[in-house]
Amino acid sequence: MFDPRIDKHLISDQGEYVVDEVRKHWAATVSAALELLGGIVVFLLGFVVPPQAWWLPVLVGAAIAVHATWRIFEQRMDRFVITNMRVFRVHGILSQRIATMPLARILDISVYKPLIGRIFGYGHFVFESAAQEQGLREIRYVGDPDRRGLTIQRVIAQAGLRGAAGRGDPTMVPSPVQPPPQPEAPASVTVTAAPYDESRATAPVPGIERGGSSTGWDWLADAQRREDERLAALRGEPTGAPVPFDPDRTNTAPIDLPR
């Protein structure tokens, strides 16, 4: 009944395991132990008071002792658990409360160690997260806070590497993709330009005769023929046989028209 049963809260089918289970430092129960001692003293006073009033210190002492015992068990049932996927806290005796936070949402961890905590080896964790989970806002009376703080930082770093590496090895940092090296020519090799080969040059567009097979230049051949006929008519020259069309021919000379 007084065991929080941490194992049943793990996501076993996803490979979650406990990295560290933090119990309360013994300093957390000092005040409850003193309260219990005081309750026992008050309870024993019932045997020295007058007989007609014995029930009053017995009742008060028993109530104080029960309350102190409840506080002690409450501190022992409060567990803070660090896993490879998240951090969560389980606390409560009859009514159990669970607060959880994924590692990716932890923004900052502050460790506060008071003077008496530095003497007896405990401190308090303060978590800053994106959602500000109140159940995990402050974890008090953590034993050996420096080592456990480094454990949380190490688990967070490993979880980030796993997310970056995808399905690869979770302990390896994925190296950036490097471009393939370009081959370098030896210093003794002299690059010379190849001689011009006229046979490999692009041949001009062949002449197109009117009435031949369509090659896509028919419209240009017709326009050239009509232009030649018009110029011949203006010059008074007889119209001869059509000249084969040459798309590469360019004539920008001025037209000499008769006055």
C-alpha positions in Angstrom: 0.0 0.0 0.0 2.9 2.4 0.8 4.9 1.5 -2.4 4.3 3.9 -5.3 5.0 1.1 -7.8 7.1 3.0 -10.3 7.3 0.1 -12.8 3.6 0.1 -13.6 3.9 3.7 -14.9 6.6 3.0 -17.4 5.8 2.6 -21.2 7.5 -0.7 -21.5 6.4 -1.4 -25.0 8.2 1.7 -26.2 11.5 0.8 -24.5 11.2 3.2 -21.6 13.4 2.4 -18.6 14.3 4.1 -15.3 17.5 6.1 -15.3 17.2 7.4 -11.7 14.6 7.2 -9.0 14.9 10.1 -6.6 13.6 9.6 -3.1 13.2 12.4 -0.6 16.2 13.2 1.5 16.0 12.3 5.2 15.9 16.1 6.0 12.4 16.2 4.5 11.1 14.1 7.4 12.9 15.9 10.3 10.0 18.2 11.1 7.5 15.3 10.9 9.7 13.2 13.2 9.9 16.1 15.7 6.1 16.4 15.5 5.8 12.7 16.2 8.1 13.0 19.2 6.1 15.9 20.6 2.8 13.9 20.1 4.3 11.0 22.0 5.3 13.3 24.9 1.8 14.9 25.0 0.2 11.4 24.9 2.4 10.3 27.9 1.2 13.4 29.9 -2.2 11.7 30.2 -0.7 9.4 32.8 0.5 12.2 35.1 -2.4 14.6 34.9 -5.4 14.3 37.3 -7.6 11.3 36.6 -10.6 13.4 35.5 -8.6 15.0 32.7 -6.4 12.2 31.4 -8.4 11.8 28.2 -7.5 15.3 26.9 -3.6 14.9 26.6 -4.1 11.3 25.3 -6.5 12.5 22.6 -4.3 15.5 21.6 -1.1 13.4 21.7 -2.7 10.6 19.6 -3.9 13.2 17.0 -0.5 14.8 16.8 1.2 11.4 16.4 -1.2 10.3 13.7 -0.7 13.5 11.7 3.1 13.2 12.0 3.0 9.6 10.9 0.9 10.6 7.9 3.5 13.2 6.9 6.3 10.8 7.2 4.6 8.3 4.9 3.6 11.1 2.5 7.3 12.0 2.1 8.3 8.4 1.6 5.6 7.9 -1.1 6.8 11.0 -3.0 9.1 9.8 -5.8 10.7 11.7 -8.7 11.6 9.5 -11.6 14.0 10.2 -14.5 13.6 7.9 -17.5 15.1 7.9 -21.0 11.9 9.6 -22.4 10.5 11.8 -19.7 10.5 12.9 -16.0 7.5 12.3 -13.8 6.5 12.5 -10.2 4.3 10.1 -8.2 3.0 11.3 -4.8 0.1 10.7 -2.5 -0.9 7.9 -0.1 -4.6 7.2 -0.6 -5.2 9.5 -3.5 -2.3 9.2 -5.9 -1.2 12.0 -8.2 1.1 11.7 -11.2 2.7 14.6 -13.1 4.8 14.0 -16.2 6.8 16.0 -18.6 8.6 14.9 -21.8 12.3 15.7 -21.9 11.8 17.8 -25.0 9.7 20.3 -23.1 12.3 21.0 -20.3 13.7 24.4 -21.0 15.8 25.0 -17.9 16.7 23.4 -14.6 17.7 25.4 -11.6 19.2 23.9 -8.5 18.8 25.7 -5.2 20.9 24.6 -2.3 20.4 26.4 1.0 23.1 26.6 3.6 21.8 23.7 5.6 21.3 21.8 2.4 24.9 22.2 1.4 25.9 20.9 4.9 23.7 17.8 4.7 23.8 17.2 1.0 20.4 18.1 -0.4 18.8 20.8 -2.7 15.7 21.7 -4.6 15.0 21.4 -8.3 13.1 24.1 -10.1 12.0 23.2 -13.6 11.2 25.7 -16.4 9.1 24.1 -19.1 7.0 25.2 -22.1 3.7 24.2 -20.3 4.7 25.1 -16.8 3.4 21.9 -15.2 2.6 22.8 -11.7 3.2 19.2 -10.4 6.8 19.3 -11.6 7.5 23.0 -11.0 9.6 22.3 -7.9 11.0 19.1 -6.5 12.2 19.6 -2.9 14.7 17.8 -0.8 16.7 16.0 -3.6 19.7 14.2 -2.3 23.0 14.8 -4.1 21.5 17.5 -6.4 24.6 18.1 -8.5 25.0 14.5 -9.6 21.3 14.2 -10.3 21.2 17.5 -12.2 24.0 16.2 -14.5 22.0 13.0 -15.0 19.0 14.9 -16.2 21.2 17.0 -18.5 22.9 13.9 -19.9 19.5 12.2 -20.5 18.2 15.3 -22.3 21.3 15.5 -24.5 21.0 11.8 -25.4 17.3 12.2 -26.2 18.1 15.1 -28.5 20.7 13.0 -30.3 18.2 10.2 -30.8 15.8 12.6 -32.3 18.5 14.0 -34.7 19.9 10.6 -35.6 16.5 9.1 -36.5 16.8 5.3 -36.5 20.5 5.3 -36.2 22.7 4.6 -33.1 21.3 6.8 -30.2 24.8 7.3 -28.9 26.3 8.7 -32.1 26.1 12.2 -33.4 24.9 12.3 -37.0 27.7 13.8 -39.1 26.7 16.4 -41.8 26.6 15.3 -45.4 29.7 16.3 -47.2 29.9 16.9 -50.9 32.0 14.4 -52.9 35.5 15.6 -53.5 36.3 17.0 -56.9 39.2 15.3 -58.7 42.2 17.6 -59.1 44.4 17.5 -62.2 48.0 16.8 -61.6 50.3 19.8 -61.8 52.4 18.3 -64.6 49.4 17.9 -67.0 48.9 20.8 -69.3 45.4 21.2 -70.7 45.4 22.2 -74.4 42.4 23.3 -76.5 41.4 20.8 -79.1 41.8 22.0 -82.8 38.8 23.2 -84.6 37.2 20.4 -86.7 35.0 21.9 -89.5 33.3 18.6 -90.1 31.9 18.6 -86.5 30.5 22.1 -86.8 26.8 22.6 -86.9 25.7 22.5 -90.6 23.4 25.3 -91.9 19.8 24.7 -92.5 19.4 23.1 -95.9 17.6 24.9 -98.7 13.9 24.4 -98.9 12.2 24.2 -102.3 8.6 25.3 -102.5 6.3 22.3 -102.8 8.7 20.0 -101.0 8.0 18.2 -97.8 7.1 20.4 -94.8 10.1 21.1 -92.5 8.7 24.0 -90.5 10.3 26.7 -92.7 7.6 26.7 -95.4 6.0 29.9 -94.2 9.4 31.7 -94.2 10.2 30.4 -97.7 6.8 31.8 -99.0 7.4 35.1 -97.3 10.9 35.3 -98.9 9.6 34.4 -102.3 6.9 37.0 -102.2 9.4 39.6 -101.1 11.7 38.7 -104.0 8.8 39.0 -106.5 7.8 42.4 -105.2 11.3 43.7 -105.4 11.7 42.4 -108.9 8.4 44.1 -109.9 9.6 47.4 -108.5 12.9 47.2 -110.3 11.3 46.2 -113.6 13.1 42.9 -113.6 11.6 39.7 -115.0 10.5 37.2 -112.4 12.7 34.1 -112.7 12.7 30.7 -111.1 12.3 30.6 -107.4 15.6 30.7 -105.5 16.2 28.0 -103.0 15.5 29.3 -99.5 18.4 29.8 -97.2 17.4 30.7 -93.6 21.0 31.7 -92.8 21.1 34.3 -95.6 20.8 37.9 -94.3 20.6 40.9 -96.5 20.5 44.3 -94.9 21.6 46.3 -97.9 19.3 49.3 -98.8 16.8 48.9 -101.6 17.7 50.9 -104.7 14.3 52.0 -106.1 13.9 53.8 -109.4 13.0 57.5 -109.2 
